[in-house]
Amino acid sequence: MPTSKSAEPVLVTMGEPAGIGPEVAVAAWRALEGHVGERKLILVGAPEVFASYGKVPPDAVLATTATARRTPGKPDPANAKATIEAIARAVNMTIEGQAGAIVTAPINKAVLLQTGFRFPGHTDYLAHLTSTPRAVMMLASGTIRVVPLTVHVPLAWVPRLITMDAIIETAEITLAALKRDFGIDRPRLAVAGLNPHAGEDGEMGREEIEIIAPSVAELKRRGHAVAGPLPPDTMFHDEARARYDAALCMYHDQALIPIKTLSFWEGVNVTLGLPIVRTSPDHGTAFEIAGQGKADPRSMIAAVKLAARMADARSG
């Protein structure tokens, strides 16, 4: 394994064998010819799964001790051990300095939960493996970066989950990552309101007045470049996006609709707050097209390239 800082490889985990993850991982490896910049691209998982999508050199695959059988579109709990091992091994190697970043192919949480996996998803498992108290999800492309304050919860729960502590902590993790991982010396953060027109001075809700605006004021007091609460419907056009480096949104769809509209195939899921670099393509397992040659690798390629750039920023 390379030892120089610039040569630390990017590791791509297998993900759910029955989904499109291994397929787009192999496609990305081929498109990038096994390298991203000076960094070697290494696939982590069951070699037999990757091999089913075409020949990859043996030194480009880091094999798990657990094996897996691939039946496209039909997830098998027996494959969970290899899926989880690939993630844990990639994380451990990155923590130990043997790799510069990891890119995770999509997993199927329902299948893993059947085998005793006790984490709701990738992010929670990565936080556990790295002893991270709070991880933050960012969706990023060359056009836009967004962070949802609340993620996979019912919309009815959102108002009670919006607190000053949550906003300030998420904002500071985001701002630190923009500086450390994206190389932005003075990052600017836009904070969305929750209600239409950012509450219209309390006429359409008081969350902006009572929670969001005081949070923004505290962040400014701490020296951060933060604007808001801003009306969500006017935050994402070209001129508005030029005024910030990332947008902190109050709920899942408020953040994901803009990036999936503007950058559907180039969007990358980035986990902020970890001691390692982790990205992932912004799509799921897509069982309905797995193994049919229809999977589009563009998001995986974008995830690999961004992971390498972030690793470069950390080591530079």
N, C-alpha and C positions, 0 to 999 in steps of 0.2 A: 504493500500500500504506500502511495506517495507520502512524503513527510513534510515537504515544503509547504508553507502557508498557502501560497497561491495555487498549489496543486491538489489540495484536499478535494476529494471527489464529491459530487452530488449523488446522493442515494435515492433511488425511486422504489418505493415499496409496492408489492404486488397488489394489495387490496383484495377485494372479493374475487376469487377465481372464476366464478360463474358470470361475473359482470364484464364491463368493457375496460376495467382498469388495466389488467395485464396487456390487453390489446393495444390501448393507446400508449402504454409505457414502452412497448416494443416499437411502436410506430414513431414515438418521439426519439427513441434511441437511434433509429435508422435515419430519421430526418436530420438529426444533429450529428450524425456519423460518430456517435459514441463520446462526444466531447461538447462541453459548453464553455467557450473561452479556453482557459488553460486547465479547466477541471474535467476530469474523466467522469463519465456518466455510468453509474453502476446500478443494475437492477437487483433488488433484494426480495427473495421469495423462493418458491419451489421451481427449480429449473424446468421441470416437465410442463408446468403451466405456461411459462414464457415460450418454451420451444414450440408449443402448439400454434403460436402465431408467427412462426418463422425462425430461421436460424440466427442465433446471437452467439458471439464468441464466448467460450467458457469463462474467460477472465472478465467478462462484462456482467456476470451474474454471481451474486453472493448467495449461496444456497442456504436455505433454512434446514435445520435438522428434521423438522416435520415435513412430510410430503403432502401433496394435495392432488385431487383428481378434478379435472375441469369438465363440467357439462354446461355449456353455455345456456344461460337463462334459468338454470336449476340449481340454486344454492344448496350446499350440503353442509350441515353442522360439523361433519367430520373434517372439513377444511379449516375450521376456526383456529386450530392450534398453529398451523403454518401462517395464517393471516396475522395473528397476534404476534407471533414470534418475529415476523419480518419487521413489524413496527418497532417492537422493543429493541431488536438488534440494531436497527438503523439509529434509533435515538441514543442508545448507549455508545455506539461508535462516534456519533457526533459530539456527545458530551465529553468523550475521552480524547477528542481532537483528531480522530482518524478520518473524519469526514467534515465537509464544510457546511452541508445543509441536507435536509431530507425533503423529498416530495412524496406525498402519500396519495396513492390511488384510492378511489372510493371503496368503502367497506359497507357491508349490510349489517346494520346494528341488530336487527331482529334475529338474524341467524346467530350472531355472537352471543346475544343475551340467552339464547337457548342452552348455551354451553357453560353458563356461569359467569360470563364477562359482565362485570358490574358497573360499567361506565356507559353513560348515555351516547357517547360518540368519540370520535377521534380526539377532539380538543380536550375533553375531560381526561382521557387516557394519557395524552401527552403531558398535561399539567401534572398528573400523578407521577409519571415517570421522571419528570424533571423537578419535582417538588416546587411547583409554581403555584402560589396562592390564588392568583387570578390571571386567566388568559383571556384575550380579547380577539374577536374575529374581525378581520378586515377583508373586504373584497376590493381588489385593485386591478387596474388596467393602465395603459398609457394615457387614457382619457380622464379617468376619475378614480378616486379612492373613497370608499364609504365604510363606516363602522356602525353597526346596529347596537344600541345600548341594551335592548332586550332582543332575544333571538327566537328560539323555538318555544314560544309560549302563546296561549290564546290571546287574541287582541283584547279581550275583556280584562285580562290581568295587567296589561301594560301600565295604565295610570298609577296603580299602587306600587309598581316596581321602579318607577322613576323617582329617584331620591337624589339629594345633593351629593351624598357620598358616592353613589354609583356614577353619577355624571362626572364628578371631579376625578375619581380614580380611573375611569375609562379614558377620559380626556388626557390625563397625564401619561398613561401607558401608551396611548396613540401618539402623542407628541414626542415622547422619548424614542419610539420606534421610527418615526419619520426622520428624526435626526440621526439615530444610530444605524438604521438599516436602509434608509433611502437617501442618506447623505444631504439632507436639507438642514442647513445651519440654523435658520430661524423659521421653523415650521409654523404654518397658519392653519387654524382649525375653525371650521364653521359648525355651529351647533343649531340643529333644527328645532323648531317648536313642535309641540305635539298636536295642537289643534289647528283648524283652518285659519289662515292669516295670522299664525302664531298667537291665537287667542283673541285677536282684535281688542286689545286693552281690557281683557277680562270678560268681554261680552260672549265669547265662545269657549270659555274655559279659563281656569286660573292657574293651571300648572306652569305656564310661562312666567307669570308674576311671582308665584310663591316658591317655585323650585328651580326652574331652568335659568331664569335671569340672575338670581342670586348665585347660582353655580358658576355662570359665566363671569360674574363680577369677582368671585373669589379666585378663579383661574387667572384673570387679568391682574389681580392683586399679587399673585405669585409670579408675575412676570411673563405669562404666556400670551401669545398672539391669538386671541380667540374672539370670534364674533357670534352674536346671537342673543336670544333665540330668533331665528330667521324663518319667514314663511316657507314651508316646505315646497310649495308649488312654484316658487321662483328661485330656487337654489341651484338648479341643475342645468340651466342653459349655458351656452358657451361663455358669455361675459361673466356670469356669476361664478363659474368654476375657476376662472382665471384669478379670482380673489382669495382662493384657499387651496391648501394642499391635501386636505381630507375633510370629509363631512361626517360629523357625529349625528346619527339619526336616532329617533326614539324607539323605533320598532322595526322588525324584520323587513316588511315590504316597503316601508319608507326608504330603506337603504338599498334593497336589492332590485327594485323596479328600475331605478335610474341606471344602474350599472348593467343590468341585463338588457336594457333598451339600447344603451350606447355601445356596449362592448360584449355582446353575448358570447362570442367564441374566444375572446381574449381575456375574459375575467378570471382572476386567480384568487383563491381563498388563502389568506395569510393569517397565521396565528401570531399575535403580538404578545409580548410580555414573557415569552419563554427565553431561557438562556441559550437556546439553539434556534437556527433558522428553519422554519417549516412552512411550506406552501402546499397547495393542492389544487387540482383543476376544479373549476366551479360547476361540477355536474355530478350526478349520482352514478349508480351501477348500471343503469339502463339495460336491465335484463332483456327487454323486448327486442333489442338489436344485437345483443352480445353474440360474437362468433359469426356474424353475417357479413363482415367487412364494411359495415356502414358507419362505424364509430369514427367521429371526427377528432383527431388528436390535437387540434389547435390549442385548446385550453391547457392540455398537459404540456405541450411545448412551451407555452407562455409561462406555466408554473415552474418549469425547469429553468428557463432563462431568468425569471425573477429571483428564484432561489439563489442562483449563482451570483447575480448582481448584489443581493443582500449579503451573501457571504463575503463578497469582495469588499463591500462597505464596512463590514465588521472587522475585517483583517487589514484594512488599509490604514 
